[in-house]
Amino acid sequence: MRIIAGQYRGRVLKSPPSMQIRPTSDRLRETLFNVLAPRLVDARFLDLCAGSGACGIEALSRGASFVTFVDRSRKTCGLIETNLDLLGVPEDQTEVVLSEAADYLRRAVAREFAPYDIAYFDPPYATDYLPVLELFGQHADALLAPDGVLVIEHHHKNALRDATGQIRRWRILKQGDSALSFYERN
């Protein structure tokens, strides 16, 4: 895996040793960041189910001001920290959190913090996406900035809701077996 563009362009990241982790392909990541490009500069970015951290690091490389990486695996969080250290990313631009995605969101809603401009959720495809989607729908004002976006990567045959609570899907992009669903606040 490599960083595609920006400050860390061409730098290679360490990959997860486990085949249980499915990193977002370079091609899909490039598509994602082409869509997000106008929103990235100085953005607060949330990388849920971060894996190697490639998407969050790509966001930093392209101008995001802060990235929160969330993953449930201690080893994976260590891998993210290793990749950040390899690139020399300043510590004040990132936080790595060991947590289940839905648990992190519930805690985030309970504490006051600046909402995210971009939230990216990329769990294993067999995951039930509904709890996280519903948390964003119920608490969009606390989790997403007014013009914020939630992007969910999923298997193209996994039909996600078009709307829930305070969010609605405005775009879906399919590439191979993967799809990206883009949600915004109503």
C-alpha positions as CSV (number, residue, x, y, z in Angstrom):
1,M,0.0,0.0,0.0
2,R,1.2,3.4,-0.8
3,I,0.0,7.0,-0.4
4,I,-1.4,8.3,-3.7
5,A,-1.1,12.1,-3.5
6,G,-0.1,15.0,-1.4
7,Q,2.6,15.5,1.2
8,Y,3.4,11.8,1.7
9,R,2.8,10.8,-2.0
10,G,4.5,7.6,-3.0
11,R,5.4,6.6,0.5
12,V,4.8,2.9,1.3
13,L,2.8,1.8,4.3
14,K,3.2,-1.4,6.3
15,S,0.3,-3.7,5.6
16,P,-1.6,-5.8,8.1
17,P,-0.3,-9.3,8.3
18,S,-3.8,-10.8,8.7
19,M,-5.9,-11.7,5.7
20,Q,-8.9,-10.8,7.8
21,I,-8.2,-7.1,7.2
22,R,-9.2,-5.9,3.7
23,P,-7.4,-2.7,2.9
24,T,-9.1,-0.3,0.6
25,S,-7.5,-0.7,-2.8
26,D,-5.4,2.1,-4.2
27,R,-7.9,2.6,-7.1
28,L,-10.9,2.9,-4.8
29,R,-9.0,5.2,-2.4
30,E,-8.1,7.4,-5.4
31,T,-11.8,7.5,-6.4
32,L,-12.8,8.4,-2.8
33,F,-10.3,11.2,-2.5
34,N,-11.1,12.6,-5.9
35,V,-14.7,13.1,-4.7
36,L,-13.6,14.4,-1.3
37,A,-10.9,16.7,-2.6
38,P,-12.8,20.0,-2.2
39,R,-13.6,19.2,1.4
40,L,-10.2,18.0,2.6
41,V,-8.1,21.1,3.4
42,D,-8.1,21.7,7.1
43,A,-10.8,19.0,7.6
44,R,-11.3,16.9,10.7
45,F,-11.4,13.3,9.5
46,L,-12.6,10.2,11.3
47,D,-11.3,6.8,10.1
48,L,-13.6,4.2,11.6
49,C,-12.4,0.6,11.3
50,A,-9.1,2.1,10.2
51,G,-7.1,-1.1,9.5
52,S,-3.6,0.1,8.4
53,G,-4.7,3.7,8.6
54,A,-4.2,4.2,4.8
55,C,-7.4,6.3,4.3
56,G,-6.8,8.6,7.3
57,I,-3.1,9.0,6.3
58,E,-4.2,9.8,2.7
59,A,-6.5,12.5,4.2
60,L,-3.6,14.0,6.1
61,S,-1.4,13.8,3.1
62,R,-4.0,15.8,1.1
63,G,-4.4,18.5,3.7
64,A,-6.7,17.3,6.5
65,S,-5.8,19.1,9.8
66,F,-6.6,16.2,12.1
67,V,-7.4,12.5,11.9
68,T,-8.9,10.2,14.5
69,F,-8.2,6.5,13.7
70,V,-10.5,4.0,15.4
71,D,-10.0,0.3,15.4
72,R,-11.0,-2.6,17.7
73,S,-7.7,-4.5,17.4
74,R,-4.7,-3.5,19.6
75,K,-2.3,-4.9,16.9
76,T,-4.0,-2.8,14.2
77,C,-3.8,0.3,16.3
78,G,-0.1,-0.4,16.8
79,L,0.3,-0.8,13.0
80,I,-1.4,2.6,12.5
81,E,1.0,4.2,15.0
82,T,4.0,2.5,13.2
83,N,2.8,3.9,9.9
84,L,2.4,7.4,11.3
85,D,5.9,7.2,12.8
86,L,7.4,6.0,9.5
87,L,6.0,9.1,7.8
88,G,6.9,11.5,10.6
89,V,3.3,12.7,11.0
90,P,3.2,15.2,13.9
91,E,1.5,13.7,17.0
92,D,-0.8,16.8,17.3
93,Q,-2.5,15.9,14.0
94,T,-3.7,12.4,15.0
95,E,-5.2,10.3,17.7
96,V,-5.4,6.5,17.6
97,V,-8.3,5.0,19.6
98,L,-8.7,1.3,20.5
99,S,-12.5,0.8,20.3
100,E,-15.4,-0.7,18.5
101,A,-16.8,1.8,16.0
102,A,-20.3,2.1,17.6
103,D,-18.9,2.4,21.1
104,Y,-16.5,5.2,20.0
105,L,-19.4,7.1,18.4
106,R,-21.6,6.8,21.6
107,R,-18.7,8.2,23.7
108,A,-18.1,10.9,21.1
109,V,-21.7,12.1,21.3
110,A,-21.5,12.2,25.1
111,R,-18.5,14.5,25.2
112,E,-18.3,17.9,23.6
113,F,-15.9,18.1,20.7
114,A,-15.7,19.7,17.2
115,P,-17.7,17.4,14.9
116,Y,-16.0,15.8,11.9
117,D,-16.0,17.2,8.4
118,I,-15.5,13.7,7.0
119,A,-16.2,10.4,8.6
120,Y,-15.1,7.2,6.8
121,F,-16.5,3.8,7.9
122,D,-14.9,0.7,6.3
123,P,-15.7,-2.4,8.4
124,P,-15.3,-6.0,7.3
125,Y,-18.0,-6.5,4.7
126,A,-19.8,-9.1,6.9
127,T,-20.4,-6.5,9.6
128,D,-23.9,-5.2,10.5
129,Y,-23.6,-1.6,9.3
130,L,-27.0,-0.5,10.8
131,P,-25.8,0.4,14.3
132,V,-23.2,2.9,13.1
133,L,-25.5,4.3,10.3
134,E,-28.3,4.8,12.9
135,L,-25.9,6.5,15.4
136,F,-25.0,9.0,12.6
137,G,-28.6,9.4,11.8
138,Q,-29.6,10.1,15.4
139,H,-26.6,12.3,16.3
140,A,-25.6,13.9,13.0
141,D,-25.5,17.3,14.5
142,A,-23.0,16.1,17.2
143,L,-20.9,13.9,14.9
144,L,-20.8,15.7,11.6
145,A,-20.1,19.4,10.8
146,P,-23.0,21.2,9.1
147,D,-21.6,20.4,5.6
148,G,-20.0,17.2,6.8
149,V,-20.1,13.9,5.0
150,L,-20.2,10.2,6.1
151,V,-18.7,7.8,3.6
152,I,-19.3,4.1,4.0
153,E,-17.4,1.4,2.1
154,H,-19.4,-1.8,1.6
155,H,-19.9,-4.7,-0.7
156,H,-21.9,-3.6,-3.8
157,K,-24.6,-6.2,-3.1
158,N,-25.1,-4.9,0.5
159,A,-28.0,-2.5,0.2
160,L,-27.7,0.3,2.7
161,R,-30.6,2.6,3.7
162,D,-30.9,5.7,1.6
163,A,-31.8,7.7,4.7
164,T,-32.0,7.3,8.4
165,G,-32.7,10.0,11.0
166,Q,-30.8,13.2,10.1
167,I,-28.8,11.8,7.2
168,R,-29.5,10.9,3.6
169,R,-27.4,9.2,0.9
170,W,-26.7,11.6,-2.0
171,R,-24.3,9.5,-4.0
172,I,-23.2,5.9,-4.5
173,L,-20.1,4.8,-6.5
174,K,-19.4,1.2,-7.4
175,Q,-16.0,-0.2,-8.3
176,G,-15.5,-3.9,-8.7
177,D,-17.0,-5.7,-5.6
178,S,-16.9,-2.5,-3.6
179,A,-19.2,0.5,-3.3
180,L,-18.9,3.9,-1.6
181,S,-22.1,5.4,-0.2
182,F,-21.9,9.1,0.6
183,Y,-24.3,10.5,3.3
184,E,-24.9,14.1,4.3
185,R,-27.0,15.8,6.9
186,N,-30.6,16.6,5.9
